[in-house]
């Protein structure tokens, strides 16, 4: 298991100690869980569950259930 050193001011150190104690975790475990939570490379499940839930989303065309919109004519070069 690797180790890192954090330099914290006294106020921040106190916040870490209070939060870790409130969650019943060591300071190391509490910081590690924060890193896992905020450094994840995937969307949270509760966010993914919202996909497609908004039938009246402004970008969706009412007449086209698939949401396809005709492409804008483009200028040639």
Backbone atoms as SQL, in Angstrom:
CREATE TABLE atoms (id INTEGER PRIMARY KEY, chain TEXT, resi INTEGER, resn TEXT, atom TEXT, x REAL, y REAL, z REAL);
INSERT INTO atoms VALUES
  (1, 'A', 1, 'UNK', 'N', 0.848, -1.161, 0.000),
  (2, 'A', 1, 'UNK', 'CA', 0.000, 0.000, 0.000),
  (3, 'A', 1, 'UNK', 'C', 0.897, 1.229, 0.000),
  (4, 'A', 2, 'UNK', 'N', 0.596, 2.178, -0.889),
  (5, 'A', 2, 'UNK', 'CA', 1.425, 3.381, -0.967),
  (6, 'A', 2, 'UNK', 'C', 0.987, 4.415, 0.062),
  (7, 'A', 3, 'UNK', 'N', 1.877, 5.362, 0.297),
  (8, 'A', 3, 'UNK', 'CA', 1.601, 6.420, 1.258),
  (9, 'A', 3, 'UNK', 'C', 1.816, 7.762, 0.593),
  (10, 'A', 4, 'UNK', 'N', 1.065, 8.774, 1.051),
  (11, 'A', 4, 'UNK', 'CA', 1.275, 10.142, 0.601),
  (12, 'A', 4, 'UNK', 'C', 1.353, 11.036, 1.829),
  (13, 'A', 5, 'UNK', 'N', 1.943, 12.200, 1.654),
  (14, 'A', 5, 'UNK', 'CA', 2.023, 13.176, 2.730),
  (15, 'A', 5, 'UNK', 'C', 1.183, 14.375, 2.338),
  (16, 'A', 6, 'UNK', 'N', 0.320, 14.805, 3.232),
  (17, 'A', 6, 'UNK', 'CA', -0.512, 15.983, 3.013),
  (18, 'A', 6, 'UNK', 'C', -0.093, 17.062, 3.992),
  (19, 'A', 7, 'UNK', 'N', 0.044, 18.278, 3.503),
  (20, 'A', 7, 'UNK', 'CA', 0.345, 19.408, 4.366),
  (21, 'A', 7, 'UNK', 'C', -0.939, 20.210, 4.504),
  (22, 'A', 8, 'UNK', 'N', -1.500, 20.245, 5.704),
  (23, 'A', 8, 'UNK', 'CA', -2.769, 20.911, 5.969),
  (24, 'A', 8, 'UNK', 'C', -2.594, 21.977, 7.027),
  (25, 'A', 9, 'UNK', 'N', -3.313, 23.089, 6.860),
  (26, 'A', 9, 'UNK', 'CA', -3.318, 24.082, 7.927),
  (27, 'A', 9, 'UNK', 'C', -4.126, 23.514, 9.097),
  (28, 'A', 10, 'UNK', 'N', -4.045, 24.161, 10.226),
  (29, 'A', 10, 'UNK', 'CA', -4.692, 23.631, 11.434),
  (30, 'A', 10, 'UNK', 'C', -6.200, 23.508, 11.291),
  (31, 'A', 11, 'UNK', 'N', -6.831, 24.486, 10.643),
  (32, 'A', 11, 'UNK', 'CA', -8.284, 24.451, 10.483),
  (33, 'A', 11, 'UNK', 'C', -8.714, 23.276, 9.609),
  (34, 'A', 12, 'UNK', 'N', -7.969, 23.040, 8.532),
  (35, 'A', 12, 'UNK', 'CA', -8.301, 21.928, 7.641),
  (36, 'A', 12, 'UNK', 'C', -8.043, 20.596, 8.332),
  (37, 'A', 13, 'UNK', 'N', -6.961, 20.513, 9.074),
  (38, 'A', 13, 'UNK', 'CA', -6.661, 19.301, 9.838),
  (39, 'A', 13, 'UNK', 'C', -7.791, 18.994, 10.806),
  (40, 'A', 14, 'UNK', 'N', -8.305, 20.017, 11.472),
  (41, 'A', 14, 'UNK', 'CA', -9.405, 19.824, 12.419),
  (42, 'A', 14, 'UNK', 'C', -10.655, 19.323, 11.697),
  (43, 'A', 15, 'UNK', 'N', -10.919, 19.855, 10.498),
  (44, 'A', 15, 'UNK', 'CA', -12.077, 19.392, 9.720),
  (45, 'A', 15, 'UNK', 'C', -11.937, 17.922, 9.342),
  (46, 'A', 16, 'UNK', 'N', -10.747, 17.527, 8.928),
  (47, 'A', 16, 'UNK', 'CA', -10.510, 16.121, 8.571),
  (48, 'A', 16, 'UNK', 'C', -10.733, 15.226, 9.781),
  (49, 'A', 17, 'UNK', 'N', -10.173, 15.616, 10.906),
  (50, 'A', 17, 'UNK', 'CA', -10.319, 14.804, 12.119),
  (51, 'A', 17, 'UNK', 'C', -11.782, 14.689, 12.539),
  (52, 'A', 18, 'UNK', 'N', -12.522, 15.797, 12.487),
  (53, 'A', 18, 'UNK', 'CA', -13.942, 15.772, 12.871),
  (54, 'A', 18, 'UNK', 'C', -14.757, 14.902, 11.923),
  (55, 'A', 19, 'UNK', 'N', -14.520, 15.061, 10.624),
  (56, 'A', 19, 'UNK', 'CA', -15.294, 14.300, 9.641),
  (57, 'A', 19, 'UNK', 'C', -14.988, 12.810, 9.731),
  (58, 'A', 20, 'UNK', 'N', -13.728, 12.463, 9.886),
  (59, 'A', 20, 'UNK', 'CA', -13.353, 11.050, 9.990),
  (60, 'A', 20, 'UNK', 'C', -13.982, 10.426, 11.230),
  (61, 'A', 21, 'UNK', 'N', -13.925, 11.148, 12.343),
  (62, 'A', 21, 'UNK', 'CA', -14.513, 10.647, 13.582),
  (63, 'A', 21, 'UNK', 'C', -16.027, 10.491, 13.439),
  (64, 'A', 22, 'UNK', 'N', -16.681, 11.469, 12.797),
  (65, 'A', 22, 'UNK', 'CA', -18.137, 11.421, 12.615),
  (66, 'A', 22, 'UNK', 'C', -18.563, 10.236, 11.754),
  (67, 'A', 23, 'UNK', 'N', -17.705, 9.817, 10.829),
  (68, 'A', 23, 'UNK', 'CA', -18.008, 8.683, 9.957),
  (69, 'A', 23, 'UNK', 'C', -17.467, 7.362, 10.508),
  (70, 'A', 24, 'UNK', 'N', -16.815, 7.434, 11.652),
  (71, 'A', 24, 'UNK', 'CA', -16.278, 6.215, 12.263),
  (72, 'A', 24, 'UNK', 'C', -15.123, 5.618, 11.481),
  (73, 'A', 25, 'UNK', 'N', -14.326, 6.477, 10.844),
  (74, 'A', 25, 'UNK', 'CA', -13.214, 6.013, 10.016),
  (75, 'A', 25, 'UNK', 'C', -11.911, 6.635, 10.494),
  (76, 'A', 26, 'UNK', 'N', -10.822, 5.997, 10.113),
  (77, 'A', 26, 'UNK', 'CA', -9.523, 6.633, 10.342),
  (78, 'A', 26, 'UNK', 'C', -9.402, 7.796, 9.365),
  (79, 'A', 27, 'UNK', 'N', -8.505, 8.719, 9.656),
  (80, 'A', 27, 'UNK', 'CA', -8.301, 9.848, 8.749),
  (81, 'A', 27, 'UNK', 'C', -7.857, 9.355, 7.373),
  (82, 'A', 28, 'UNK', 'N', -6.981, 8.362, 7.360),
  (83, 'A', 28, 'UNK', 'CA', -6.485, 7.815, 6.109),
  (84, 'A', 28, 'UNK', 'C', -7.618, 7.206, 5.277),
  (85, 'A', 29, 'UNK', 'N', -8.454, 6.415, 5.918),
  (86, 'A', 29, 'UNK', 'CA', -9.570, 5.780, 5.212),
  (87, 'A', 29, 'UNK', 'C', -10.561, 6.829, 4.716),
  (88, 'A', 30, 'UNK', 'N', -10.826, 7.863, 5.516),
  (89, 'A', 30, 'UNK', 'CA', -11.766, 8.907, 5.134),
  (90, 'A', 30, 'UNK', 'C', -11.267, 9.665, 3.904),
  (91, 'A', 31, 'UNK', 'N', -9.982, 10.025, 3.906),
  (92, 'A', 31, 'UNK', 'CA', -9.401, 10.721, 2.753),
  (93, 'A', 31, 'UNK', 'C', -9.403, 9.813, 1.531),
  (94, 'A', 32, 'UNK', 'N', -9.071, 8.542, 1.692),
  (95, 'A', 32, 'UNK', 'CA', -9.056, 7.601, 0.565),
  (96, 'A', 32, 'UNK', 'C', -10.449, 7.478, -0.059),
  (97, 'A', 33, 'UNK', 'N', -11.493, 7.438, 0.772),
  (98, 'A', 33, 'UNK', 'CA', -12.850, 7.340, 0.242),
  (99, 'A', 33, 'UNK', 'C', -13.233, 8.602, -0.521),
  (100, 'A', 34, 'UNK', 'N', -12.814, 9.765, -0.041),
  (101, 'A', 34, 'UNK', 'CA', -13.073, 11.005, -0.775),
  (102, 'A', 34, 'UNK', 'C', -12.390, 10.987, -2.140),
  (103, 'A', 35, 'UNK', 'N', -11.156, 10.506, -2.172),
  (104, 'A', 35, 'UNK', 'CA', -10.425, 10.438, -3.442),
  (105, 'A', 35, 'UNK', 'C', -11.143, 9.494, -4.405),
  (106, 'A', 36, 'UNK', 'N', -11.556, 8.322, -3.929),
  (107, 'A', 36, 'UNK', 'CA', -12.288, 7.382, -4.792),
  (108, 'A', 36, 'UNK', 'C', -13.569, 8.012, -5.322),
  (109, 'A', 37, 'UNK', 'N', -14.266, 8.711, -4.468),
  (110, 'A', 37, 'UNK', 'CA', -15.545, 9.318, -4.849),
  (111, 'A', 37, 'UNK', 'C', -15.357, 10.412, -5.899),
  (112, 'A', 38, 'UNK', 'N', -14.376, 11.276, -5.705),
  (113, 'A', 38, 'UNK', 'CA', -14.232, 12.444, -6.573),
  (114, 'A', 38, 'UNK', 'C', -13.291, 12.244, -7.748),
  (115, 'A', 39, 'UNK', 'N', -12.543, 11.168, -7.772),
  (116, 'A', 39, 'UNK', 'CA', -11.628, 10.928, -8.883),
  (117, 'A', 39, 'UNK', 'C', -12.135, 9.823, -9.804),
  (118, 'A', 40, 'UNK', 'N', -13.354, 9.376, -9.609),
  (119, 'A', 40, 'UNK', 'CA', -13.918, 8.306, -10.436),
  (120, 'A', 40, 'UNK', 'C', -14.065, 8.790, -11.881),
  (121, 'A', 41, 'UNK', 'N', -13.962, 7.854, -12.806),
  (122, 'A', 41, 'UNK', 'CA', -14.061, 8.169, -14.225),
  (123, 'A', 41, 'UNK', 'C', -15.400, 7.748, -14.816),
  (124, 'A', 42, 'UNK', 'N', -16.392, 7.580, -14.001),
  (125, 'A', 42, 'UNK', 'CA', -17.700, 7.207, -14.518),
  (126, 'A', 42, 'UNK', 'C', -18.779, 8.018, -13.810),
  (127, 'A', 43, 'UNK', 'N', -19.916, 8.117, -14.453),
  (128, 'A', 43, 'UNK', 'CA', -21.035, 8.857, -13.886),
  (129, 'A', 43, 'UNK', 'C', -21.643, 8.078, -12.741),
  (130, 'A', 44, 'UNK', 'N', -22.092, 8.759, -11.697),
  (131, 'A', 44, 'UNK', 'CA', -22.779, 8.066, -10.599),
  (132, 'A', 44, 'UNK', 'C', -24.056, 7.394, -11.108),
  (133, 'A', 45, 'UNK', 'N', -24.436, 6.278, -10.503),
  (134, 'A', 45, 'UNK', 'CA', -25.610, 5.526, -10.943),
  (135, 'A', 45, 'UNK', 'C', -26.886, 6.361, -10.884),
  (136, 'A', 46, 'UNK', 'N', -27.018, 7.206, -9.868),
  (137, 'A', 46, 'UNK', 'CA', -28.237, 8.022, -9.784),
  (138, 'A', 46, 'UNK', 'C', -28.304, 9.044, -10.912),
  (139, 'A', 47, 'UNK', 'N', -27.161, 9.456, -11.440),
  (140, 'A', 47, 'UNK', 'CA', -27.142, 10.368, -12.578),
  (141, 'A', 47, 'UNK', 'C', -27.480, 9.606, -13.859),
  (142, 'A', 48, 'UNK', 'N', -26.909, 8.436, -14.048),
  (143, 'A', 48, 'UNK', 'CA', -27.201, 7.624, -15.231),
  (144, 'A', 48, 'UNK', 'C', -28.673, 7.241, -15.301),
  (145, 'A', 49, 'UNK', 'N', -29.301, 7.057, -14.151),
  (146, 'A', 49, 'UNK', 'CA', -30.718, 6.680, -14.111),
  (147, 'A', 49, 'UNK', 'C', -31.614, 7.777, -14.673),
  (148, 'A', 50, 'UNK', 'N', -31.117, 9.005, -14.750),
  (149, 'A', 50, 'UNK', 'CA', -31.911, 10.118, -15.270),
  (150, 'A', 50, 'UNK', 'C', -31.942, 10.170, -16.801),
  (151, 'A', 51, 'UNK', 'N', -31.058, 9.443, -17.452),
  (152, 'A', 51, 'UNK', 'CA', -30.987, 9.487, -18.919),
  (153, 'A', 51, 'UNK', 'C', -32.325, 9.102, -19.540),
  (154, 'A', 52, 'UNK', 'N', -32.853, 9.981, -20.401),
  (155, 'A', 52, 'UNK', 'CA', -34.106, 9.737, -21.096),
  (156, 'A', 52, 'UNK', 'C', -35.351, 9.976, -20.275),
  (157, 'A', 53, 'UNK', 'N', -35.227, 10.465, -19.069),
  (158, 'A', 53, 'UNK', 'CA', -36.374, 10.650, -18.174),
  (159, 'A', 53, 'UNK', 'C', -37.153, 11.934, -18.452),
  (160, 'A', 54, 'UNK', 'N', -36.592, 12.838, -19.251),
  (161, 'A', 54, 'UNK', 'CA', -37.225, 14.129, -19.469),
  (162, 'A', 54, 'UNK', 'C', -37.801, 14.199, -20.882),
  (163, 'A', 55, 'UNK', 'N', -39.055, 13.792, -21.020),
  (164, 'A', 55, 'UNK', 'CA', -39.693, 13.762, -22.338),
  (165, 'A', 55, 'UNK', 'C', -39.818, 15.159, -22.935),
  (166, 'A', 56, 'UNK', 'N', -39.888, 16.185, -22.113),
  (167, 'A', 56, 'UNK', 'CA', -40.062, 17.543, -22.624),
  (168, 'A', 56, 'UNK', 'C', -38.753, 18.322, -22.669),
  (169, 'A', 57, 'UNK', 'N', -37.630, 17.615, -22.715),
  (170, 'A', 57, 'UNK', 'CA', -36.333, 18.284, -22.785),
  (171, 'A', 57, 'UNK', 'C', -36.311, 19.173, -24.022),
  (172, 'A', 58, 'UNK', 'N', -35.865, 20.418, -23.926),
  (173, 'A', 58, 'UNK', 'CA', -35.984, 21.391, -25.019),
  (174, 'A', 58, 'UNK', 'C', -35.364, 20.968, -26.352),
  (175, 'A', 59, 'UNK', 'N', -34.363, 20.116, -26.357),
  (176, 'A', 59, 'UNK', 'CA', -33.728, 19.730, -27.610),
  (177, 'A', 59, 'UNK', 'C', -34.500, 18.655, -28.365),
  (178, 'A', 60, 'UNK', 'N', -35.488, 18.075, -27.759),
  (179, 'A', 60, 'UNK', 'CA', -36.251, 17.008, -28.388),
  (180, 'A', 60, 'UNK', 'C', -37.424, 17.596, -29.170),
  (181, 'A', 61, 'UNK', 'N', -37.579, 17.179, -30.417),
  (182, 'A', 61, 'UNK', 'CA', -38.669, 17.644, -31.259),
  (183, 'A', 61, 'UNK', 'C', -39.950, 16.921, -30.886),
  (184, 'A', 62, 'UNK', 'N', -41.037, 17.653, -30.752),
  (185, 'A', 62, 'UNK', 'CA', -42.323, 17.076, -30.352),
  (186, 'A', 62, 'UNK', 'C', -42.862, 16.143, -31.424),
  (187, 'A', 63, 'UNK', 'N', -42.718, 16.522, -32.716),
  (188, 'A', 63, 'UNK', 'CA', -43.284, 15.728, -33.808),
  (189, 'A', 63, 'UNK', 'C', -42.446, 14.506, -34.147),
  (190, 'A', 64, 'UNK', 'N', -41.238, 14.453, -33.692),
  (191, 'A', 64, 'UNK', 'CA', -40.349, 13.346, -34.033),
  (192, 'A', 64, 'UNK', 'C', -39.976, 12.579, -32.766),
  (193, 'A', 65, 'UNK', 'N', -40.585, 11.411, -32.540),
  (194, 'A', 65, 'UNK', 'CA', -40.311, 10.677, -31.296),
  (195, 'A', 65, 'UNK', 'C', -38.863, 10.234, -31.155),
  (196, 'A', 66, 'UNK', 'N', -38.139, 10.141, -32.249),
  (197, 'A', 66, 'UNK', 'CA', -36.733, 9.744, -32.165),
  (198, 'A', 66, 'UNK', 'C', -35.830, 10.930, -31.855),
  (199, 'A', 67, 'UNK', 'N', -36.380, 12.140, -31.967),
  (200, 'A', 67, 'UNK', 'CA', -35.590, 13.324, -31.668),
  (201, 'A', 67, 'UNK', 'C', -34.683, 13.763, -32.800),
  (202, 'A', 68, 'UNK', 'N', -34.823, 13.153, -34.006),
  (203, 'A', 68, 'UNK', 'CA', -33.969, 13.514, -35.129),
  (204, 'A', 68, 'UNK', 'C', -34.364, 14.883, -35.665),
  (205, 'A', 69, 'UNK', 'N', -33.383, 15.693, -35.947),
  (206, 'A', 69, 'UNK', 'CA', -33.599, 17.027, -36.490),
  (207, 'A', 69, 'UNK', 'C', -32.825, 17.100, -37.794),
  (208, 'A', 70, 'UNK', 'N', -33.436, 17.715, -38.816),
  (209, 'A', 70, 'UNK', 'CA', -32.756, 17.843, -40.108),
  (210, 'A', 70, 'UNK', 'C', -31.465, 18.629, -39.936),
  (211, 'A', 71, 'UNK', 'N', -30.440, 18.200, -40.656),
  (212, 'A', 71, 'UNK', 'CA', -29.145, 18.857, -40.583),
  (213, 'A', 71, 'UNK', 'C', -29.237, 20.254, -41.207),
  (214, 'A', 72, 'UNK', 'N', -28.476, 21.178, -40.701),
  (215, 'A', 72, 'UNK', 'CA', -28.417, 22.535, -41.227),
  (216, 'A', 72, 'UNK', 'C', -27.627, 22.516, -42.524),
  (217, 'A', 73, 'UNK', 'N', -28.119, 23.218, -43.563),
  (218, 'A', 73, 'UNK', 'CA', -27.352, 23.261, -44.806),
  (219, 'A', 73, 'UNK', 'C', -25.971, 23.853, -44.543),
  (220, 'A', 74, 'UNK', 'N', -24.984, 23.299, -45.213),
  (221, 'A', 74, 'UNK', 'CA', -23.609, 23.741, -44.988),
  (222, 'A', 74, 'UNK', 'C', -23.072, 24.473, -46.206),
  (223, 'A', 75, 'UNK', 'N', -22.159, 25.370, -45.952),
  (224, 'A', 75, 'UNK', 'CA', -21.542, 26.125, -47.028),
  (225, 'A', 75, 'UNK', 'C', -20.376, 25.344, -47.591),
  (226, 'A', 76, 'UNK', 'N', -20.242, 25.354, -48.911),
  (227, 'A', 76, 'UNK', 'CA', -19.095, 24.696, -49.547),
  (228, 'A', 76, 'UNK', 'C', -17.890, 25.609, -49.543),
  (229, 'A', 77, 'UNK', 'N', -16.720, 25.023, -49.664),
  (230, 'A', 77, 'UNK', 'CA', -15.487, 25.813, -49.706),
  (231, 'A', 77, 'UNK', 'C', -14.944, 25.827, -51.089);
